Amino acid sequence: MILPDPSDAIHKAWLYRILSGIADDEFLISQLRFKGGTCAAMRHIIDRFSVDLDFDLLDQAKVEDVRRHLEKIFLKLELKIDEQSKRVPQYFLKYKNKAGERNTMRLDVTFPPPKSNDYEALRLNEIDRVIYCHTVPTMFANKLVSVIDRYEKHGSIAGRDVYDIHTFFLKGFKYKPGIIMERRQKSAVDFLMELQKFIEKYFTQTVIDQDLSVLLPPADFKRARKILKQEVLMFLTDEINNINL
């Protein structure tokens, strides 16, 4: 995973320490499935920095056991739980760093995952551990849905979501349509038309600048901000046309 700013090296190290602890815990590795931006970055699918850890939980009945095992790892690493959710295993964890620099990370466990999700066991070289992850088509489909889903749940738009979609399209990856149908109750083509209109209306230059400027090296950010919206809309148009052939 790239470091756009050398000061983020400590954050990256903490991400990897926690992930290694999870991978070494037999119970957690049986229940959690790695996903999201950090997973995609560690698999060299996307080329940006990612600051959080995200997982699916397979068995909802094991929530409290997951909490207990995670908090044991946090204690061992001497991480402070700054905030946590009572509903789901979501934590904001603080580590020591210089004043004014990043010192908090989020770990989020969600359930139930879409039944259409697929997972695969992979060795992540940067931590030298095997962990179950979203397959690429699963990752891509969930990323497509996340743009509108995030807005509906939190009223916000993440430039990184659209940047990642651009990367998936640019690399010629395929998404799993069944996940879109399950999560949005729409066919892939109907959802992609909805997504295209949403990005056209709500994805502004301000959104791009605020979110991506700290996740990409300056030269990459400068290049991406000029073409990101235009090219994503182009890719969506191409995909819609291909489906309709």
C-alpha positions in Angstrom: 0.0 0.0 0.0 1.4 3.4 -1.0 2.2 6.2 1.4 1.3 9.6 -0.1 2.9 11.2 3.0 5.8 9.7 5.0 4.1 10.8 8.2 1.4 8.1 7.5 3.9 5.3 7.9 3.0 4.9 11.5 -0.7 4.6 10.6 0.1 1.9 8.0 2.2 0.0 10.6 -0.8 0.0 13.1 -3.2 -1.2 10.4 -0.8 -4.1 9.7 -0.3 -4.9 13.4 -4.0 -5.2 14.0 -4.6 -7.2 10.9 -1.7 -9.6 11.8 -3.3 -10.0 15.2 -6.6 -10.9 13.7 -5.0 -13.3 11.2 -3.2 -15.1 14.1 -6.4 -15.5 16.1 -8.1 -18.8 15.1 -11.5 -17.8 16.1 -11.4 -14.4 14.3 -9.9 -15.8 11.2 -12.8 -18.3 11.0 -15.5 -15.6 11.4 -14.2 -12.4 9.7 -13.8 -11.7 6.0 -11.5 -8.8 5.0 -12.9 -6.2 2.6 -12.8 -2.6 1.7 -10.1 -0.1 0.6 -7.3 -1.5 2.7 -7.9 -5.0 1.5 -7.9 -3.8 -2.1 -4.8 -1.7 -1.6 -2.9 -4.6 0.1 -3.9 -6.8 -2.9 -2.5 -4.1 -5.2 -5.9 -3.7 -6.9 -6.1 0.0 -6.1 -3.2 2.4 -5.9 -4.1 4.7 -3.0 -3.6 4.9 0.7 -6.4 3.5 2.9 -6.9 4.3 6.6 -9.5 1.8 7.9 -10.0 -1.9 8.5 -13.3 -3.4 7.3 -14.7 -6.9 7.7 -17.8 -9.0 7.1 -18.9 -11.2 10.0 -20.3 -14.6 8.9 -22.2 -15.6 12.0 -24.2 -12.9 13.7 -24.6 -15.0 16.8 -20.8 -14.6 17.4 -20.8 -10.8 17.8 -19.9 -10.8 21.5 -17.2 -13.4 21.0 -15.8 -11.2 18.2 -15.8 -8.2 20.4 -13.9 -10.1 23.1 -11.2 -11.4 20.8 -10.7 -8.0 19.1 -10.5 -6.2 22.4 -7.9 -8.7 23.6 -5.8 -7.8 20.6 -6.2 -4.0 21.2 -5.1 -4.5 24.8 -2.1 -6.5 23.8 -1.1 -3.8 21.4 -1.8 -1.1 24.0 -4.3 0.7 21.7 -6.8 2.9 23.4 -10.5 2.5 22.4 -11.5 6.1 21.9 -15.1 5.3 20.8 -17.1 2.2 20.0 -20.6 1.2 18.9 -22.9 -0.7 21.1 -24.8 -2.2 18.2 -21.9 -3.6 16.1 -18.2 -4.2 16.6 -17.1 -0.7 15.4 -14.1 0.9 17.1 -12.1 4.1 16.8 -8.6 3.3 18.1 -6.0 5.7 19.2 -2.2 5.3 19.0 0.6 7.6 20.1 1.8 10.0 17.4 3.1 13.5 17.1 0.8 16.4 17.8 -1.2 17.4 14.8 -0.7 14.2 12.9 -3.0 11.3 12.3 -3.5 9.2 15.5 -6.8 7.4 15.1 -8.0 4.5 13.0 -11.4 2.9 12.5 -12.2 -0.9 12.6 -15.6 -1.8 11.4 -17.3 -5.3 11.4 -20.6 -5.5 9.6 -23.3 -8.2 9.4 -25.1 -9.9 7.9 -23.1 -9.8 4.6 -24.9 -10.1 1.3 -25.5 -13.8 0.6 -24.1 -13.3 -2.8 -20.6 -12.3 -1.5 -17.8 -14.6 -2.5 -14.5 -15.0 -0.5 -11.1 -16.5 -1.1 -8.1 -17.3 1.1 -5.1 -15.2 0.1 -1.6 -14.6 1.4 -1.1 -10.9 2.0 2.6 -10.5 1.5 2.9 -7.3 3.5 1.9 -9.1 6.7 2.9 -12.6 5.5 -0.4 -14.0 6.6 -3.3 -15.9 4.9 -6.6 -14.3 5.4 -10.1 -14.7 3.7 -10.9 -11.7 1.5 -13.6 -10.5 -0.8 -13.0 -11.8 -4.4 -12.5 -9.1 -6.9 -16.0 -9.3 -8.5 -17.5 -9.2 -5.0 -15.3 -6.2 -4.1 -16.2 -4.4 -7.3 -20.0 -4.9 -7.0 -20.0 -3.8 -3.3 -18.0 -0.7 -4.3 -20.5 0.2 -7.0 -23.3 0.0 -4.5 -21.4 1.9 -1.8 -21.5 5.2 -3.6 -25.3 5.6 -3.2 -25.6 3.5 -0.1 -23.2 5.8 1.8 -25.2 8.8 0.8 -28.5 7.2 1.8 -27.2 6.1 5.2 -24.9 9.0 6.1 -25.7 11.9 3.7 -22.1 11.9 2.4 -20.2 11.1 -0.7 -16.7 9.6 -0.7 -14.4 10.5 -3.5 -12.4 7.4 -2.8 -15.5 5.2 -3.8 -15.6 6.7 -7.2 -11.8 6.6 -7.6 -11.9 2.9 -6.8 -14.7 2.3 -9.3 -12.6 4.1 -11.9 -9.7 1.8 -11.1 -11.7 -1.4 -11.3 -13.1 -0.4 -14.7 -9.7 0.8 -15.9 -8.1 -2.6 -15.1 -10.9 -4.5 -16.9 -12.3 -6.2 -13.8 -15.8 -7.8 -13.6 -18.4 -7.2 -10.9 -20.9 -9.7 -9.6 -24.4 -8.6 -10.7 -26.1 -10.8 -8.1 -24.7 -8.6 -5.3 -26.2 -5.5 -6.9 -29.6 -7.2 -7.2 -29.5 -8.4 -3.6 -28.4 -5.1 -2.2 -30.4 -2.7 -4.4 -33.3 -4.9 -5.6 -32.5 -3.8 -9.2 -30.9 -5.3 -12.2 -27.3 -4.3 -12.9 -28.3 -2.1 -15.9 -31.0 -0.3 -14.0 -28.7 0.3 -11.0 -25.8 1.5 -13.2 -28.1 4.0 -14.9 -29.2 5.3 -11.5 -25.5 5.5 -10.4 -24.6 7.4 -13.5 -27.2 10.0 -12.8 -26.2 10.2 -9.1 -22.5 10.8 -9.9 -23.4 13.3 -12.6 -25.5 15.3 -10.1 -23.6 14.9 -6.8 -20.0 14.1 -7.5 -18.4 17.5 -7.4 -14.9 18.8 -7.6 -15.1 19.7 -4.0 -15.8 16.1 -3.1 -12.9 14.9 -5.1 -10.5 17.4 -3.6 -11.5 16.9 0.0 -11.3 13.2 0.1 -8.6 12.2 -2.3 -5.9 14.9 -1.7 -4.7 13.0 1.4 -4.9 9.5 -0.1 -2.8 10.0 -3.3 0.7 11.3 -4.0 0.4 14.9 -5.3 1.2 14.1 -8.9 -1.4 11.3 -9.0 -4.0 13.5 -7.3 -3.4 16.3 -9.7 -3.9 13.9 -12.6 -7.0 12.1 -11.2 -8.9 15.3 -10.2 -9.0 16.4 -13.8 -10.4 13.2 -15.4 -12.0 11.2 -12.7 -15.7 12.2 -13.0 -15.6 12.3 -16.8 -14.0 8.9 -17.2 -16.2 7.1 -14.6 -19.3 8.4 -16.4 -17.7 7.1 -19.7 -17.1 3.7 -18.2 -20.6 3.5 -16.9 -22.0 4.4 -20.3 -19.9 1.8 -22.0 -21.0 -0.9 -19.5 -24.7 0.0 -19.8 -24.4 -0.2 -23.6 -22.6 -3.5 -23.4 -25.4 -5.0 -21.2 -28.0 -3.7 -23.6 -26.4 -5.2 -26.7 
